[in-house]
Amino acid sequence: MVYDAAVVGAGPAGATLARLLAAEGLSTVLLEADRLPRYKPCGGGLTLRALRVLAPEALASVRVRCPRAHAVCGRREVLVQGGSLAVAMVMRDEFDHLLTRLARDAGAEVRDGCRVTGARLLPDGVEVVAGGQPVRARLIACADGATGPFAGPLGRAVGLAGTPPHVGALEVELEDPAQAWGDEVRGDFDLVPRGYGWVFPKAGILSVGVASWRRGVGGRALREALNTYLRRLGLQSRRVLRARGHPIPVGGRLPASLLAAPRALRLGDAAGLADPLFGEGIAHALESAHLAAAAIVRGQPQAYARAVGATIYRSFRLASAVGDVFYANPRPWFALAGGLPAARAWAWRLAVGGLGHGAGV
Ligand SMILES: Cc1cc2nc3c(=O)[nH]c(=O)nc-3n(C[C@H](O)[C@H](O)[C@H](O)COP(=O)(O)OP(=O)(O)OC[C@H]3O[C@@H](n4cnc5c(N)ncnc54)[C@H](O)[C@@H]3O)c2cc1C
C-alpha cells in the first residue's frame, strides 16, 4: 500500500496533522517510536494560542486551569491576575495519547513502538523504514521533535535542509500530594542568564524547570540553577518523580528549505517552532499541523513554508524583540510592572497569547 501521507512522531504536531489529514479522507499512517502513552519532558502549559487551535475533545486532558501568575526577579515580585485568560495544564503523556486516539478515531492508522530509522526519496514519493519494515507514502511529515532523526541526516535524505538551533532546558516532576501549591503559575527571572525558572501545577504533580536562551549555558549550570530554585521554593525534599534535560528548539526565522521540500515537511519542534520569548512550543506544533494539513489538502505542500512565515514567524518577531529588551535587564521591567496594573495586564496577555497575535489559523 502507498499512503497519501506518513507522519513521523505522535507529539502534538504529528498527532494533530494525522487527525486533520485522515478527516479529509487522506490515507495516513502515524509512526511513533515509543509505546503510548509516553513521557515527554515538558511543562505542559497550554496558553490561549494553543487552546485556539486545539481539538475541543482534547480539553478532557486538562488537569488544572491557572488564572494567576507570580513572577519574581530579585526582590521584586509581581502577581498577575489573568481572569478568564488562564493557562491550562496537562500531563504530556495523557495529552499526547488523547491527541493520538483522536487521530485514530478520524481514520489514521497509528503504529506506536515503531521507530523510523531510514528514509529515501522515490520517483513518486518517499519510503521510510519503520519498525524494520518499509512504509511507502506520497509525502512524509516529519514531526519527530527536537531530537528526532529528521533534524539531521534523515531530513536531508528526504530533501529538507539544515538543523534548527536549540537551547537547553531541565525539568523535574515533583509530588504535590495535598495539592498545596494551588493553581498559581510561577516564573523566576533571576536564576539563569537570558532565561527563567518555572513552577507549573498539575493536580498532585509540580513541574519545576529552568531554561536559558544564552548559548553556552549547559547542563551543569542548569542543574545548579534548578537546585538553587528548589531550595528557594522550599521544595528540595519533595519526592522527585522524574528529572530530565531536553533541548528546546527556539527557532526564529529559518530558511523555507528547512520547512518544506516537494515530498517532505517539518513541523513543530522538528522545524524549530518554539517561541523565542518563553520557549512555548505546543501552540506552534498544533498550528504548524493546521498549516501543513491545509497545504497538503490543497496539493501544494510547499505553500506550508510561506504559511509558517506569514503566521508563526510573524508572532516570533514580536516575541524575539520583547525577549531581547526584557532579558537584557529584567529588573526595570519588574519595577514598571510592579507599579502599573496596565503593564502587568499587558505582560500576561503577551505571555498567554491574548494580544491578538499568534495562532493564525
Ligand atoms: C523542559 C521543557 C518544558 C517545556 N514546557 C512547555 C510548556 O509548558 N508549554 C509549551 O507550549 N511548550 C513547552 N515546551 C516545548 C514543547 O514540549 C514542545 O515544543 C512540543 O512537545 C513540540 O511538539 P512536537 O509534536 O513538535 O514534538 P514532540 O512532542 O517532541 O513529539 C515528537 C515525537 O516524535 C517521536 N519520535 C522521535 N524520533 C522518532 C523516530 N525516529 N520514529 C518515530 N517517532 C519518533 C518522539 O517519540 C515523540 O513522541 C517545553 C519543552 C521542554 C524541553
Ligand as a Chemical Component Dictionary entry (heavy atoms), coordinates in Angstrom:
data_LIG
# 
_chem_comp.id                   LIG 
_chem_comp.type                 NON-POLYMER 
_chem_comp.pdbx_formal_charge   0 
_chem_comp.three_letter_code    LIG 
# 
loop_
_chem_comp_atom.comp_id 
_chem_comp_atom.atom_id 
_chem_comp_atom.alt_atom_id 
_chem_comp_atom.type_symbol 
_chem_comp_atom.charge 
_chem_comp_atom.model_Cartn_x 
_chem_comp_atom.model_Cartn_y 
_chem_comp_atom.model_Cartn_z 
_chem_comp_atom.pdbx_ordinal 
LIG C1  C1  C 0 11.568 21.129 29.790 1  
LIG C2  C2  C 0 10.591 21.623 28.744 2  
LIG C3  C3  C 0 9.433  22.280 29.137 3  
LIG C4  C4  C 0 8.510  22.740 28.174 4  
LIG N1  N1  N 0 7.353  23.327 28.596 5  
LIG C5  C5  C 0 6.446  23.750 27.681 6  
LIG C6  C6  C 0 5.195  24.294 28.086 7  
LIG O1  O1  O 0 4.877  24.380 29.271 8  
LIG N2  N2  N 0 4.315  24.718 27.117 9  
LIG C7  C7  C 0 4.624  24.610 25.796 10 
LIG O2  O2  O 0 3.815  25.032 24.964 11 
LIG N3  N3  N 0 5.784  24.050 25.392 12 
LIG C8  C8  C 0 6.690  23.607 26.288 13 
LIG N4  N4  N 0 7.849  23.001 25.860 14 
LIG C9  C9  C 0 8.044  22.764 24.423 15 
LIG C10 C10 C 0 7.185  21.559 23.982 16 
LIG O3  O3  O 0 7.458  20.452 24.808 17 
LIG C11 C11 C 0 7.477  21.195 22.518 18 
LIG O4  O4  O 0 7.516  22.390 21.757 19 
LIG C12 C12 C 0 6.424  20.256 21.952 20 
LIG O5  O5  O 0 6.493  18.997 22.581 21 
LIG C13 C13 C 0 6.636  20.060 20.442 22 
LIG O6  O6  O 0 5.737  19.086 19.970 23 
LIG P1  P1  P 0 6.118  18.171 18.710 24 
LIG O7  O7  O 0 4.907  17.405 18.378 25 
LIG O8  O8  O 0 6.748  19.013 17.663 26 
LIG O9  O9  O 0 7.288  17.210 19.208 27 
LIG P2  P2  P 0 7.346  16.171 20.429 28 
LIG O10 O10 O 0 6.299  16.457 21.411 29 
LIG O11 O11 O 0 8.763  16.133 20.875 30 
LIG O12 O12 O 0 6.978  14.777 19.739 31 
LIG C14 C14 C 0 7.882  14.151 18.865 32 
LIG C15 C15 C 0 7.541  12.677 18.812 33 
LIG O13 O13 O 0 8.366  12.055 17.805 34 
LIG C16 C16 C 0 8.741  10.791 18.270 35 
LIG N5  N5  N 0 9.927  10.358 17.542 36 
LIG C17 C17 C 0 11.189 10.819 17.650 37 
LIG N6  N6  N 0 12.008 10.146 16.842 38 
LIG C18 C18 C 0 11.245 9.246  16.188 39 
LIG C19 C19 C 0 11.518 8.240  15.216 40 
LIG N7  N7  N 0 12.764 8.016  14.764 41 
LIG N8  N8  N 0 10.493 7.473  14.751 42 
LIG C20 C20 C 0 9.234  7.687  15.198 43 
LIG N9  N9  N 0 8.914  8.611  16.140 44 
LIG C21 C21 C 0 9.915  9.373  16.620 45 
LIG C22 C22 C 0 9.005  11.016 19.759 46 
LIG O14 O14 O 0 8.974  9.796  20.485 47 
LIG C23 C23 C 0 7.847  11.941 20.123 48 
LIG O15 O15 O 0 6.712  11.231 20.536 49 
LIG C24 C24 C 0 8.782  22.537 26.805 50 
LIG C25 C25 C 0 9.940  21.883 26.396 51 
LIG C26 C26 C 0 10.839 21.422 27.360 52 
LIG C27 C27 C 0 12.073 20.686 26.903 53 
# 
loop_
_chem_comp_bond.comp_id 
_chem_comp_bond.atom_id_1 
_chem_comp_bond.atom_id_2 
_chem_comp_bond.value_order 
_chem_comp_bond.pdbx_ordinal 
LIG C1  C2  SING 1  
LIG C2  C3  SING 2  
LIG C2  C26 DOUB 3  
LIG C3  C4  DOUB 4  
LIG C4  N1  SING 5  
LIG C4  C24 SING 6  
LIG N1  C5  DOUB 7  
LIG C5  C6  SING 8  
LIG C5  C8  SING 9  
LIG C6  O1  DOUB 10 
LIG C6  N2  SING 11 
LIG N2  C7  SING 12 
LIG C7  O2  DOUB 13 
LIG C7  N3  SING 14 
LIG N3  C8  DOUB 15 
LIG C8  N4  SING 16 
LIG N4  C9  SING 17 
LIG N4  C24 SING 18 
LIG C9  C10 SING 19 
LIG C10 O3  SING 20 
LIG C10 C11 SING 21 
LIG C11 O4  SING 22 
LIG C11 C12 SING 23 
LIG C12 O5  SING 24 
LIG C12 C13 SING 25 
LIG C13 O6  SING 26 
LIG O6  P1  SING 27 
LIG P1  O7  DOUB 28 
LIG P1  O8  SING 29 
LIG P1  O9  SING 30 
LIG O9  P2  SING 31 
LIG P2  O10 DOUB 32 
LIG P2  O11 SING 33 
LIG P2  O12 SING 34 
LIG O12 C14 SING 35 
LIG C14 C15 SING 36 
LIG C15 O13 SING 37 
LIG C15 C23 SING 38 
LIG O13 C16 SING 39 
LIG C16 N5  SING 40 
LIG C16 C22 SING 41 
LIG N5  C17 SING 42 
LIG N5  C21 SING 43 
LIG C17 N6  DOUB 44 
LIG N6  C18 SING 45 
LIG C18 C19 SING 46 
LIG C18 C21 DOUB 47 
LIG C19 N7  SING 48 
LIG C19 N8  DOUB 49 
LIG N8  C20 SING 50 
LIG C20 N9  DOUB 51 
LIG N9  C21 SING 52 
LIG C22 O14 SING 53 
LIG C22 C23 SING 54 
LIG C23 O15 SING 55 
LIG C24 C25 DOUB 56 
LIG C25 C26 SING 57 
LIG C26 C27 SING 58 
# 
